[in-house]
Every structure is written in C-alpha cells, then in structure tokens.
Amino acid sequence: MTGVEYQDLWSLCEGRTGEHPDRVVLDFDGRLWTWTELIAAAEGLAGGLVAAGVGAGEVVGHMSPNHPEAVVTMLALLRLGAVECPVNAGLRGDQLAHVLNHSGARVLIVDGSLVDRVAEQLPAAPGVRAVVVRGEGQAPEGVKIFDFGELRASGDQPPPFRIPAPDDPMNIIYTSGTTGPAKGAVLPQAFPIEQARIKIEQWGLTADDVLFSALPLYHVNARFSTLGTALVVDGRAALVSRFSAGTFWDQVRGAGATEVGVVGAVSSILLRQDPGPADRDHNVRMMHGAAGIPMDRRADFEERFGLRLVTGFAMTETGHFSTTSPDDPMRYRASGRPVPQYEVAVVDADDNELPPGDVGELVVRPLVPGVMMTGYHRQPEATQAAFRNAWFHTGDLATIEADGYIRWVDRMADAIRRRGEMISSTEVERAVCAFDGIAECAAVGVPSELGEEDVKLVVVPEPGRTIDPAALQSHCQATLPDFCQPRYLEILEELPKTATHKVNKPQLRHTDGPTVLDLAGGSKGI
C-alpha cells in the first residue's frame, strides 16, 4: 500500500493503526514504537493540550531538538487540527523573537533545554499566552506554564477529529532569512502525502524500507522526506537525536536502514572519515544528499560505501520537484529531472522561457494540488512576488539541458559578476576545497574599483593545519579560469552560519579588516 488514497496525515495514521496495530513504525535511538503506541501517545497528548488552549486552526510554536516526544507532539497537533510552527532549535536573540512574534503563536511547546533563550525573547512576542515545558527547565514568567508530562498523562480526551481540507494549513516553516527577516512557508495538509508520493514513485520504495535520518525534525528533510514518507509507505522511520560521524554507520546498521537522507555537509564529512572494513556492512540501497561531495568523488563514495547516490532539487516552499532514480546512470551528475507533479522552466529577467543550456532563474509551478506551499504566512506581498507570472521563482540559477536534466549553477544572490562573466560561487568553492588542508570554503563577490565585482575567498583550515596563501593562489591559477581568480583571501577558524546551517555570505562581503589579504596588492593585516 502507498497511502496516497489519504489526503491528510492523521487520517492515514488512524488507518494504518487499524490495519496492523502492532507493526513497528518508528525507531528513535533504538526505542521501537508500534502504530498503536505512537498514535495512543499522540491522542493522549492532544487531550491534554486542549487545557493549554490548543484547538483547531491555532498556530502552535514547537521548539525542540530531535526527541521521540517531538514526533508525538507533531502528531498530537495534527490530531487537534492545529497549525504547527516548528521553531529551529538553534535560534537565539532577534531571529527567535521574529519567529515567535511573526508566527502569531499563542501557545509554545518547548524543550526544557531551550526555555532560557525563549524566556529572554517573550517580551518581544506578546501574543504568546502559554508555554508548555517538556523536561527540566526554569519556567518563564508572565505567561501560563504547563508541564508537558502532566498534559500527556492527563487522560483527557481530545474533541472529535475533523478531517481537514487538503489545502488547509498544516505547518508554518520559517526559511533561512539571509537576505532579510525569515519568511514562514505555509504548507498544506496534503503536502506530506504528495511529497511521499514523489519518493515512493521515483525511488521504488515499499513497506519493507527503513528510512534513516540524523537531521533535525524542524526542517522539511527529516520531517517529510524521511518521517512522512515512512508513514505513508507504511515502512519504518529510523531517527536519531543528532548526527555523529563516529557513530553514523553503526546507527544506520543497527536500524537496518535501506534508505538514508543527508545534506551536503554530512556526506562530505562521511567521505573524509578513514576507510574501514565496516564501510559496506549495512543494508542501505540509496542515499540522497550528494551535493557536498565533489563530482569527481561521487563514484568513489558509491564504491566505498556500496550504495547508490541520488540527487534532486527541493526547497521548503516547493518540495521535491526534481530527482533521479537509483537506477539512473545520471543519478548523481545533475540535479535530476522534473517529476510529473510539477512544471519546471528556466527564464530570463522578464520571465521568458530560455532554450536548453542557457542559464537563467529556475522557476516551478504545481500540476497537482497540495504539492507546494500555499504562500508566505502573513506576507501577501512576498507571496505575490514569489509567484509572479504564475511561476514560483526559486532564486536559483540553473540550466535545463536538452536531455531534460537540471544543472544547478548558483543562488542568484551568490553569483559573482566579473569582467562581463557570470561566475558560479559553487564552482569556485569546489575547486578551492580540493586544495589540501581546507575544511570549508566560501566564495563571494565584493565591489571592484573597476566596476562589477572581484572574487573573495574565505577558507577554514582543517584542524591542526595552516594555509599558505601563495600556494593556494597557485592552485587557483592552475585550476580556475582567469576571470575566476580571487582578488581577496580571508582565513577564519569557522564560517558564519545561519540558523539553518547555511553559510551566511552577506557577513563575508567585506575587504577590510586584519584578516583580509589582498592577493593583488599585498596584506591588509593577515
């Protein structure tokens, strides 16, 4: 069964529980949950949350690291018809205050380890009336406080379940916000069903599959691509508290995982680990998230770990609109082909469609209901701008080749324009990261006295290593085109990151300071 006959996730979960109540559906850090256990826990918490003011249509903030009770909370809010706003557990300060206030949440469910940072920002979010604290933590003042455990064990019954419409809001997930305040993508009730359908169809998943993720549940990757798909396909989701390179394959092996979801940084870290005899001792058939592996190392990754890499294109707002199958000879050489649920094109600045091979902005629109966000929460102007001319504008530069494969070039905001040429910061970064001793690299455009931009490199050495600027410059001269040569170099201990763990490039676009080297004119203090 695929579960695609359902239009909302809670109805699917109830149906699955009735079909085989004792089937294991969730493995969280080795603790196994059957359908009956998981749904009973969610029903119990849903009944208790009514006393905290949670009801149908209510926006509820949920701030938690990966935890089995985070899954229970997700399902409990679905049961009540509330709109969950997962809050990135890494947020602090103004960014956290923005999400708490802008979301309009009046109830916040928070892990005890995060209560302190939430309490500091509650004055900036006067709409929050109640905080439900899970575990130990100093309760904030000025709001009603509820104990998660007591609500979970209250024995109160939730009101009758109302089947939602497919386009009713389910989640509000805030995006990175590197170019301004984070925007909340409103994802409809049909979203997890439609996203699971894509993976099931394209990757041939069945109820025998175990889908593994060490990624945070407040992002769409683990939440929908792993957990949601496992629920829909009637397989098993295997989740862990956090990613650890040293225990990753042991966790994968212990869970019996057949499919693994990662992000680029994780795959790159795995490749850098020392090879060992247990590298192929697992049941994994496929892994998605190859972007962090240099193109010329992806075949090596497959051979070393005995699996197939698949690539694709996805955003919080759009879902997974292109992919490759594990059997595709091009499976890791591009960003996939568009799947049937979407129409995809590359357009110029006036939204005219470009011919195959030309670089332009990647745009997408849905061909089935519920497969994309319905808009940005409380931001109609941003929604209209994103969906102008009947296309959602991704903000990414790409080509669609004659063979139908999408080849990603760069974020439009990160592309560098120099001497009439458009430079992909990603291609520069790949070449620079091949230099021995570099752990991370970012390439950004900075103002040039000749007009347009110069290239600035920011690199982070591997632990215990140093970077010789002259040797790195020679490497760039040997591996990069003339128009891509860096003008500036900065060596840092770490790159600034956003709350979604992306490099915060706007913070790097400066050419002054004691750590910046002018490769054309000498040191500025490095």
Buried (B, 14 or more C-beta within 10 A) or exposed (E): EBBBEBBBBBBBBBBBBEEBEEBBBBBBBEEEBBBBBBBBBBBBBBBBBBBBBBBEEBBBBBBBBBBBBBBBBBBBBBBBBBBBBBBBBBBBEEBBBBBBBBBBBBBBBBBBBBBEBBBBBBEBBEBBBBBBBBBEBEBBEEBBBBBBBEBBEBEBEBEEBEEBBBBBBBBBBBBBBBEEBBBBBBBBBBBBBBBBBBBBBBBEBEBEBBBBBBBBBBBBBBBBBBBBBBBBBBBBBBBBBEBEEEEBBEBBBBBBBBBBBBBEBBBBBBBEEEEEEEBEEBBBBBBBBBBBBBEEBBEEBBEBBEBBBBBBBBBBBBBBBBBBBBEBEBBBBBBBBBBEBBBBBBBEEEBEEBEEEEBBBBBBBBEEBBBBBBBBBBBEEBBEEBBEEEBBBBBBBBBBEEEBBBBBBBBBBBBBBBBEEEBBBBBBBBBBBBBEBBBBBBBBBBEBEEEEBBBBBBBBBEEEEEBEBEEBBEBBEEBBEEBBBBBBBBBBEEBBBBBBBBBBBBBBEBBEEEBBBBBEEEEBEB
